[in-house]
Amino acid sequence: MDVQIGNTVRCKANGNMEADFSGVIEKVYENSALVNITDYDAKTDSMNIQDLQNKAVISFGKMKLVGAK
């Protein structure tokens, strides 16, 4: 996956988040990226988002590019 800093991605729910969420890539690693979470399900993940401080490292296989910078 060709992702760059500033790209918007849609991520699948993972061990930290109970529902799918969207965010902006802040840092790219070899097989994953640090995502600043911008849109999430407030009913299920409001406590999780506070614990994560709006950030999560997500595998490229669990995200889809929705907006390029």
DODRENMI-285628 format. One line per field, with one value per residue: residue in one letter; x, y, z of N, C-alpha, C in turn. Coordinates in Angstrom, 2 decimals. Example, Ala and Ser with C-alpha at 12.3 -4.5 7.8 and 13.67 -1.06 7.14 Angstrom:
residu: c(a|s)
n.X: c(13.19|12.85)
n.Y: c(-5.69|-2.25)
n.Z: c(7.80|7.08)
ca.X: c(12.30|13.67)
ca.Y: c(-4.50|-1.06)
ca.Z: c(7.80|7.14)
c.X: c(13.20|12.90)
c.Y: c(-3.30|0.03)
c.Z: c(7.80|7.87)
END
This chain:
residu: c(m|d|v|q|i|g|n|t|v|r|c|k|a|n|g|n|m|e|a|d|f|s|g|v|i|e|k|v|y|e|n|s|a|l|v|n|i|t|d|y|d|a|k|t|d|s|m|n|i|q|d|l|q|n|k|a|v|i|s|f|g|k|m|k|l|v|g|a|k)
n.X: c(0.85|0.59|1.03|1.11|2.34|-0.22|-2.26|-5.68|-7.30|-9.38|-10.00|-10.16|-11.94|-10.06|-8.04|-8.05|-10.06|-13.58|-15.23|-15.15|-13.02|-11.86|-8.97|-5.95|-2.81|0.13|2.73|4.81|5.55|7.35|5.45|3.13|1.26|1.19|-1.76|-3.71|-6.61|-9.63|-12.36|-14.83|-16.89|-18.77|-20.46|-19.55|-16.78|-15.84|-14.50|-12.28|-10.96|-10.04|-8.22|-6.34|-5.44|-6.25|-4.72|-3.33|-1.44|-1.61|-1.89|-1.07|-2.72|-5.12|-6.26|-7.74|-7.13|-8.60|-8.41|-6.05|-3.21)
n.Y: c(-1.18|2.17|4.59|7.86|10.43|12.41|11.40|10.34|7.69|4.74|2.62|-0.75|-2.14|-2.92|-4.48|-2.38|-0.58|-0.72|-0.35|0.42|3.07|6.37|8.22|10.27|9.80|9.96|9.05|6.81|3.40|0.28|-1.86|-0.76|2.07|5.15|6.42|9.28|9.50|10.64|10.37|8.48|5.94|7.28|6.21|3.60|3.79|5.96|5.98|4.42|5.99|8.10|6.78|5.99|8.41|9.55|8.28|5.54|2.64|1.09|-1.76|-2.01|-3.78|-3.56|-1.19|1.24|3.36|6.51|9.14|11.01|13.05)
n.Z: c(0.00|-0.88|1.07|2.48|4.67|5.95|4.39|4.30|5.93|6.21|8.82|10.03|12.83|15.76|18.32|20.12|19.43|19.09|16.91|13.35|12.14|11.16|10.07|10.00|8.55|10.41|10.73|8.96|9.00|8.41|7.90|8.79|10.11|11.98|13.09|13.38|14.94|13.70|13.20|14.69|16.29|18.63|20.55|21.15|21.40|22.94|25.43|24.79|22.88|24.40|26.06|24.16|23.31|20.91|18.94|17.04|16.13|13.09|11.04|7.55|6.20|7.50|6.85|4.61|1.94|1.68|1.04|-0.60|0.04)
ca.X: c(0.00|1.38|0.46|2.05|1.91|-1.28|-3.35|-6.81|-7.54|-10.48|-9.39|-11.05|-11.87|-8.95|-8.09|-8.23|-11.30|-14.64|-15.88|-14.27|-12.75|-11.07|-7.92|-4.92|-1.51|1.13|4.06|4.75|6.53|7.54|4.22|2.03|1.35|0.59|-2.94|-4.39|-8.02|-10.44|-13.78|-15.04|-18.22|-18.71|-21.21|-18.79|-15.34|-15.47|-13.49|-11.08|-10.28|-9.33|-7.07|-5.37|-5.09|-6.59|-3.70|-3.16|-0.60|-2.48|-1.29|-1.57|-3.79|-6.36|-6.69|-8.02|-6.88|-9.83|-8.08|-4.62|-2.82)
ca.Y: c(0.00|3.39|5.64|8.93|11.29|13.33|10.66|9.93|6.25|4.11|1.47|-1.74|-2.26|-3.76|-4.78|-1.16|0.09|-1.70|-0.08|1.01|4.48|7.07|9.07|10.83|9.19|10.88|8.47|5.55|2.38|-0.71|-2.59|-0.12|3.54|5.81|7.12|10.22|9.17|11.85|10.03|7.19|5.73|7.82|5.35|2.43|4.00|7.23|5.72|3.91|7.09|8.84|5.96|5.99|9.80|9.76|7.71|4.08|2.08|0.19|-2.49|-1.62|-4.71|-3.20|0.16|1.53|4.76|7.18|10.48|11.28|14.44)
ca.Z: c(0.00|-1.00|1.92|2.83|5.77|5.55|3.75|5.13|5.81|6.96|9.48|10.62|14.29|16.19|19.74|20.90|19.04|18.87|15.62|12.34|12.37|10.14|10.62|9.13|8.82|10.96|10.56|8.22|9.36|7.34|7.62|9.51|10.19|13.12|12.61|14.27|14.75|13.56|13.14|15.33|16.86|19.99|21.48|21.58|21.56|23.58|26.47|24.11|22.19|25.45|26.47|23.06|23.02|19.49|18.05|17.04|15.07|12.36|9.93|6.24|5.82|8.22|6.48|3.21|1.60|1.24|0.58|-0.71|0.31)
c.X: c(0.90|0.71|1.55|1.47|0.88|-2.44|-4.43|-7.09|-8.76|-9.90|-10.45|-10.88|-10.73|-9.08|-8.35|-9.54|-12.34|-15.34|-14.84|-14.13|-11.92|-10.01|-6.94|-3.58|-0.52|2.55|3.90|5.89|6.63|6.24|2.98|2.22|0.70|-0.54|-3.50|-5.88|-8.87|-11.94|-13.97|-16.46|-18.19|-19.45|-20.36|-17.34|-14.93|-14.40|-12.18|-10.28|-9.51|-8.09|-5.96|-4.85|-5.20|-5.55|-3.65|-2.23|-1.41|-1.71|-1.88|-2.72|-5.12|-6.85|-6.91|-7.84|-8.17|-9.56|-6.60|-4.35|-2.45)
c.Y: c(1.24|4.51|6.64|9.72|12.28|12.65|10.34|8.46|5.84|2.82|0.55|-1.73|-3.20|-4.02|-3.57|-0.45|-0.96|-1.53|0.49|2.50|5.06|7.93|9.52|10.23|10.25|10.37|7.12|4.65|1.37|-1.39|-1.96|1.39|4.02|6.68|8.02|10.06|10.44|11.57|8.62|7.13|6.14|6.94|4.21|2.72|5.29|7.04|5.25|5.04|7.95|8.09|6.00|7.38|10.10|9.21|6.20|3.69|0.97|-0.45|-2.03|-2.52|-4.39|-1.80|0.26|3.02|5.39|8.60|10.70|12.76|15.14)
c.Z: c(0.00|-0.21|2.27|4.00|5.24|4.85|4.76|4.85|6.63|7.51|10.07|12.14|14.64|17.69|20.62|20.64|18.69|17.52|14.65|12.59|11.23|10.82|9.56|9.53|9.27|10.74|9.88|8.68|8.22|6.94|8.25|9.50|11.48|12.59|13.70|14.00|14.78|13.59|13.68|15.88|18.33|21.00|22.01|21.94|22.28|24.67|25.83|23.49|23.20|25.89|25.42|22.73|21.52|18.52|18.18|15.91|14.41|11.20|8.61|5.78|6.46|7.88|4.97|2.98|1.07|0.74|0.57|-0.50|-0.97)
END
